[in-house]
């Protein structure tokens, strides 16, 4: 598999990641009981489009599945 591998919307990883998706929150953060941000989904905003040559394709695909469906899928 080359670094230029492109995954499509119907790849099983994307289909499985979307199963049960209900919606998004704004801002895209999760806070603990004390109000501290424990997860900020906007930190993954750079994960879009084609797999860069510097990243293994499976890691890029996995990162894409961690983002909301409308914003993270390959072209």
C-alpha positions in Angstrom: 0.0 0.0 0.0 1.5 3.3 -1.0 1.4 6.6 1.0 -0.8 8.0 -1.8 -3.7 5.6 -1.0 -7.1 7.2 -1.1 -10.0 5.8 0.9 -13.5 6.4 -0.2 -16.7 7.2 1.8 -17.9 3.6 1.5 -14.7 2.1 3.1 -15.8 -0.2 5.9 -14.0 1.9 8.5 -16.0 5.0 7.6 -19.3 3.1 7.5 -18.6 1.5 10.9 -17.5 4.9 12.4 -20.7 6.5 11.2 -23.0 3.8 12.6 -25.0 5.3 15.5 -23.8 8.9 14.8 -26.3 11.2 16.4 -24.9 14.7 15.9 -22.2 17.2 16.8 -21.8 19.7 19.7 -20.5 23.2 19.5 -17.8 23.9 20.6 -16.5 20.3 19.9 -15.2 19.8 23.5 -15.9 17.4 26.3 -15.4 18.7 29.8 -15.0 17.0 33.2 -17.1 17.7 36.3 -14.8 20.6 37.2 -15.2 22.2 33.8 -11.8 21.4 32.4 -11.6 20.4 28.8 -10.6 16.8 28.6 -11.1 16.3 24.8 -11.1 18.9 22.0 -12.2 17.5 18.6 -11.0 20.7 16.9 -7.4 19.5 17.5 -8.1 17.1 14.6 -9.1 19.9 12.1 -5.9 19.3 10.1 -6.9 15.8 9.2 -8.7 16.3 5.9 -8.2 15.3 2.3 -5.6 13.0 0.8 -3.1 11.1 2.9 0.2 13.1 3.1 3.4 11.3 2.1 4.7 11.7 5.7 1.8 9.6 7.3 1.0 5.9 7.0 -2.3 5.6 5.2 -3.9 3.4 7.8 -3.1 6.0 10.6 -4.6 8.8 8.4 -7.7 6.8 7.8 -8.1 6.0 11.5 -7.7 9.7 12.3 -10.4 10.5 9.8 -12.8 8.1 11.5 -12.4 10.0 14.8 -13.9 13.2 13.2 -17.6 13.9 12.5 -18.8 12.4 9.2 -19.5 15.7 7.4 -16.1 17.2 8.0 -13.5 14.4 7.9 -14.0 12.2 4.9 -11.6 11.9 2.0 -12.7 13.5 -1.3 
